Amino acid sequence: MSARTALLEWLSSPRNPPVRYLVARDLLDPRPTPKDLARLRHEALEWEPLGSVLALQQGDGSFAEQGRIQTARPTFWALGLMQRCGLDIEDAPVSRAVDYLEERYASTGPISYRHGASGVLPCYAGVVTTTLIKLGADRRPMVRASLDWLVAHQRFDDRTASAGGDDAWPYRTPANFGCWESVSCYHGVAGAFRALAAVPRAERTSMQRQRLDEALTYLRHRRLFRKSSSDRPLFRHMLQPFLVGDYRSGLLDMLDGIADADPALRSEPWVAESVAAMDELTDDGRVPLAKNYGRSLMHPIPLEAVGEPSRFLTYQWLRVRSALT
């Protein structure tokens, strides 16, 4: 049995019906019949750990934060978990959550992590917009407005190189968090890059393509995830795979963005080096779940155990790696 066959067999275990469904849909050849795929999807939606997440959804479509300050973050994270499990905008829990965010956290257009435009940050706008596009909500006004905001305002500056949108943003939150200093915050660049890359290539506007190119220039200088002066990762979490990262983007997320942006980038050395670095994190091809950041939604995140091989992350890596090698 080949290593890939053994990995696909492990991923197709009935212990994780969502991953079993996603592998059948995206990785198996020949692909199962539509009837079999429908059955697998139904079993995925009935999975108890997913049900324990969906049980937290409130009547207005939101997921409440377990703390004094109420933000949209638990709803962001819950949508991310739904996307990982193969749900999309046609599923009622997703559509209700998206309706809630559009009504309460996008009243000024782009997605905000708290009420009003003062909560618009490039990292959250990018990460959440990426999730929404992958959920099939790309036609929603909130997604369109968030992409327009990233094009107009997000910076890709790197001391001597200046790039990004020049339109002034009248709220101080990005300045208060250091988003747009002489070197633009990596988290915002990463989120914006992933969101722009998630737009299908044939549908990208000329300005979206320009901003995507500017983001790639910024990332090339860092060889995607490393300090410019050494081989060390910019942040420890870059090499600690997670299911819920809040505003963060890990190495696997960034490689997913590279595959979305243009698989031909695999020929560039910095991408090949990053693929090799991701491979080094695996054990027999299995990606470990190192940590999660979704405590305010629920703790622990019930989909998989931290410290164990992750079928969700391994499925994601197998799909991304196939595009980049």
N, C-alpha and C positions, 0 to 999 in steps of 0.2 A: 504494500500500500504506500503510495507517495505521501510526502509530508502535507501537500495541499489536500489530498483526499482525506487524510486523517483529521485535518483541521476542520474541513467541511462537515465531517461526521460528528465531531465534537460540537460544532456550532448548531447542528441540526437536532440536538438532543431535545426531547419533549420537556426537559426540566426548564427550558426557557422558550416558551412558545413564540414571543415576539421575534427573537433572533432567528428561530427556526423559520418563521414566515419570511423575514427579510432576506435570509440566505436563499430560500427557495425562489423568491421574487427576483433577486438581483445577481446571484452568483452561480446557481445550478445550471448545468447544460447537459441534457435538454431541460428546459423550463417546465415546471408542472403545468397541468391543464388549468384553465380558468376556474373550473369547479374545485379542483384541489387547492388552488391558491385562496379561493374564497373560504374554504373550510379552515385552512391554516390561519387566515386572518381572524376569523371568528374566534378560534381558540386563543389567539394572541390577546384579543380584547377581553377575554374572560379570565386572563391570568390574575391570580390573587394579588401579587405585589403591585401590579398596575392598578387593580381595583382599590387598594389601600391608599394610593395617591389620589385617584379620582374621587374617593369618598370625602376628601377634604374640600372639594369644590363647593362653594356657597351658592345660594340661590341666584345671586347676581352674576355668577360666572367667575368670581374671583377666588383666590386662595389667600387666606388671611396670614399675615405675618405674626409670628409668635413673639411679639415685643411691643414696646410702648409706641414706637414710631412706625406708623403704617406706610408702607411703600408698595410699589408694584412688583418688587423682586420675587416674592414667592410665586406669583402668577407667571412671571418670566420663567422661573425654574421648572414649574409644573408643565408648562408648554414644551420646554426642552425635553423633559422626560417622556411626554406624549409623542414627540417627534421621534425620539429614540425607539419607541415601541411600535412605530409604523402607523400611527394615527395621522390624519390630515384634516384639512379645513372642513371636509364633509362630515366629520364625526362631531356629534353634538357637544362633547366636552371641550373640544378645540374651538369650535365656532362661538360657544358661549364665552370662553375666556378671551378670545380675540375681540368680540363685541364689547366686553367689559373694558379692556385696555383702550379700545378706540374711543369709547365714551368718556372714560375717567382719566386716562393718562396720555391722551394724544389730542387734547382739546385745542392746542395751538398748532397741530400738524404732526411734527415728529414725535416719536415715542419718548416718554419721560419716565424716570424711575420714581418720581414723586409728582404730586399734582402741579401742573403748570409748567411753563417753559423754563423756569429756573432749575428744573430737574433733568433737563436734556444734557446728557454727557455722551461723547463719541463712543466710549467703550460699550455702554449699555445700548445705545442706539444701533451700533454695529452688530453686537452679539445677538440681540433680540431680533433685529431685522433679518439676520441670517436664518434664525430658527423659523421665523414666519414665512420666509420664502420657501424653505424646505418643507413646510407644512402645506404649501399650496396657496398661501394667502397673499401672493405677490401682487394681486390686483386690488387689494384693500387700500383705501386712501392713506392709512397710517404707514403702510410700507412704502408707498410712493413718496409720501412727504418726508419720511426718514431718509430715503436715498437722496432726495433732493437736498435735504439739510446737510448730509455728509459731503455731497459734491460742492455745496456753496460755502461750507464753513470749516470742514476738517482740514487740518494741516499735516504735511509730511515733511517737516523741516528737520535738518540735520546739521546744525551749525553753519557750515559753508554752503549747503544746498538748501534752497527755499522752494517749496512747492505746496500746492493745495489751494483751497478756496480762500478768496480775499474778502468775502462779504463779512461785514461786522456783525457780531451776535450781541444783542443788547443786554444779555444776562451774564453775571459774573461767575457762574458756577464753573465753567471750563477753566477760567483763570484761577479761581480759588483752589481747584484740584490740580493745577499745573499741567493741564492738557496740552496747551499750546505755547510752550516756552521755546528757548533757542533750539532745543531738541524736542520734537513732539513726543508726547507720552506714547510708549510702545503699546499700551493697552488700547488706546484709542485708534492708533494706526492699525493694529491687528484686527479690531472689531470692524473698522471701516473697510479694510481690505477684504475680509471674509464676506461682508454684506455685498460689496460690489462684485466680488467673484461669483457669488451665488446667483446673480442675475444671469440667465442663459445668454450665451455669447451673442446669439443672433438678435437679442432684445436689448443689448446695452446701448445707451445713447453715446454720442461722441464724447460728452463730458464725463460720463461714467468710465469710458475706456481711458480717457486721459488721467483721471484720478487713480484708476487701477494701475496704470503704468507708473505713476508717481509713487504709489504705495510699494510697488515691486522694487523700484530704485532704492527706497528707504530700507527694505528688507534685504536686498542684495548686500548692502553695506554691512549688515549684521549676520550674513549667512543664515538668514531666516530667524534665528533665535539666540544667537550668541553675542557676547560682549564684543565690541569692535576691537578691543585691545587684547583679547585672549580667546581660548576655546571654551571658556566657561559659559553656561547658559545665562541669559539676562536675569532670569528668576528661577528659583528652585522648582516652582510648579511646572515649568516648561517640560521637565522630564519626570513628572509625577502624574500620570494619566488619571483623569477624573470623569465622572458622568455629569456632575453639576459644578461649574466653575465660576458662577456669578459673572463678574465683568471680565474674567480672565480667559485667555486663549492659550491652550497648551500646544506642544509640538504636533500632536496628532491633528488638532483643529487647524493649525496653520498649514500642514501638508494637505489636509482636505481642501483648504482654500486654494492652494497651488493647483491641485487637480481640477478644481472648478474654474480657476482663472484661465489656465491653458496647460493641458497635459504635456505639451511640447517643451515646457520648462524643465522637464526631467533631464534634458541633455545638458543643463547648466551644472557645473561642479557643486555649487552651493546647495542645490536641490538634492543632488545625488548624496552629498555628505549628510544632509538632514534625513534622508530616507535611511541611510546606514545607521544614524544615531537612533532613529525610532526602532529599527530592527534590534539594536542592542538592548532595548528595554524589554524585549519579548523573551519568553521561555518556550521553546518548541513552537514558536509562532504565536503564542498566546500573550495578549497584553494584560498586565496586572492592573487592577483597580487600586491606585495608591491612596486616594483621598477623595473627599467630596466637600463642597462648600455650601450646601443647602440646608443648614441647621434651622434656619428660620421658617422653612417650609415644614420639615419633619426630620427627626433624627432617630435612628439612621435612615438614610435613603434606602428603601426596602428592595430595590431591584436586584442588587448583588452585594456581596459582602466585601468591604474594604480589606485589602491584603490578599485577595484571591484572584485567580485569572478571571477576566471579564469577557463574557461572550459578546456583550454590546460593543466594547472597545475593539475586540479582535475582529468582529464583523466589519466595523468601520475601517480598521487598518487594512484588512484583506482587500476591501473594495478600493481604498485609496492607493494602496501599493500596486494593485493591478494597473491602475491608470498611470503610475509614475515609474514603472520599470518595464 
